């Protein structure tokens, strides 16, 4: 599933035209805090480990979670193709601790596209919703919820996303999580 996500996410960048800049004045007031890159990259182990934890704790929630994941991915890819978005990221990060790591993250995206909705935010929201609904231990729920919330916040402080990306990502993740959790 992760491999498919990576292929679709980066693959659609090659076909996008007519980019839309969606940052607003408030985005410019949010400071870049490169140390948040350490939280941002936690998204990768979270989305890899959470389905296993969910299946072990609440096997009946696993299928709705996976259907939510697939639907979020499909809807996001369609939006990326129809309305590709981007914004300008900071250029000079050499004066910051962890700036080198943030520059590496920036360069890992072919053209810095596929911003809205933020998959980091939509999938982190899914993790929060399904963790709360699961029979996981309180400790494990807290780990997933706090980490996922931190990932959402980190998208702004690393300048990987702007406010509209975060709002649409959280909204999409929340809406589809509720739909599949309660109506599947």
N, C-alpha and C positions, 0 to 999 in steps of 0.2 A: 504494500500500500504506500509506504514512504517513497519507494522508487518511482511509482506512478506519479505521485505528487510532485517530485523533483522534476521529472521529465515534462509534465504538463506546465508547471510553473515557469521553468526556464525556456521551454520550447516555444511558448506563445510569445515571448519577447521578440522573436525573429520576424513575427508577422504584424507587429503593431505599428500603426502610423497615426499621425495627428494627435500628438500627446497633449494632455490637458494638465495644466498646473493648478493644483487645488489648495495650495497653502493660503492661509489667511493671516492677518496681522497678528493675531494671538499666537500663532505658531512661531513667529519671529521672537517672541518674548520668552519662550521656553528655552532655557539654556541647554547647551550640549554638555553632558556629563559623561565622559567616555568610560568611567568605571562601571556604568550601567550595562556595558557590553557583556560583562560577566554574568549578569542576570539574563540578558537578551539571549545568549547562546544556550541557556538552560532549556529553552523551548525544544531543542532537538531531543535531548534525553526524555523530557516530559512526554512529548507526543509518541515516543517509542515505547516508554515503560508504562504509561497510563493504561492503555488497553489491556495489558497483561494484568495489572493490579485490579482493574475493573472486572475482568473475567474471573479472577480468583475470588473476589469478594462478592460480586453480584452477577453471576453468569446471565441472568435474564436481561440485564442492562447492556450487555455487550453488543448485541445486534442493533438496538436503537442507536447506540453510540456510533457504531461503524456506518450505519445509514446516514446519520447526521454528518459524519466526517466526509463521506462520499458526496453528499448533497452540497455541503459547504464548498468543497473543492470544485465541483461542477459549476455552481452558481458563480463562484469567484472567477474561474477561468473565463466564463462567458462575459462577465463584466470587464475583465482585463482586455478581452479582445474587442468588445464593442466601445468601451470608454477607457482607453489606456491613460493612466495618470502617472505623474512624476512630480518632482520638486527638486530644488537645488539643495544639496547637502553641503555641510561645511567643508572647506578645502584645507585649511591649515590646522592640523591636529597634532603637529609635532611638539607643541608646548604642553600637551596634556599627558598625564599618566594614563596608560592604556590607549592612547591615541593611535598607536601603531596597530593595535588589534581592531579598533574601529575602522581604520583605513582598509584593513584586510577584508572586513565584512562588506564595506562599500564596494570594493573591487570584485567581490565574489558575484555580484549581480552584474549581468552582462551590460545593461544600460540603465539600471536604477529604476526599473518600471514595476508594474504590478503592485501598486501601493494600496489601492482602494478596491475592495475592503482588505484590511490587513489580515492575512492568514494567521499571523502570530496572535492577533487579538481574538479572532473568531474561534480558533482552536483552543486557546487558553480559556476563553469563556465556556466552551463545551466541557473542558476538563473541570472547571469550577462547578458547573451545574450537575454533571454526572457524578462527580466526587461527593457532593452534598447529598445526592439522591441514593448513593450506594450504601452498602453495608460495610464499607471499609472501617478500620479502626479510626477513632477520632484523631489520633496522631497522624495517620497516613492522610486522612482528609485534609488536615491542617497543612501538611507539607505540600500537597497538591494545590490547595486553594491559595495559600500565601505565595507560593512560587509562581503560579499562573497569574495572579494579580500583579506581582512584581514584573513579570514578562510584559504584560500589557503596558504598565507605566514605563518600562525601559524602552519601548518602541519610540516614545516621545523624546526621552532624554538622550538617546543615541542618534536621534534624527533619522531613524529608519522610516518613520511614518509621521504624518501630520494629524491634527485633530480629526479631520473628516475621515481619514483612514481608520482611526481607532474607533470612532463612533459607529461607522458602518460595519466594521469587523465585529465589534462587541454585539451590535444589534443583530447581525446575521447569525452569529453563533448562538445568541440567546434565543432568538425566534425559532431556529431550526432545532435546537436542543429541546425546547418546550414541545414543539410539534411532535418530534419523534419519541420523546420520553412519555408523553401522555396519550398520544394517539396511535402509537405503533402496536 
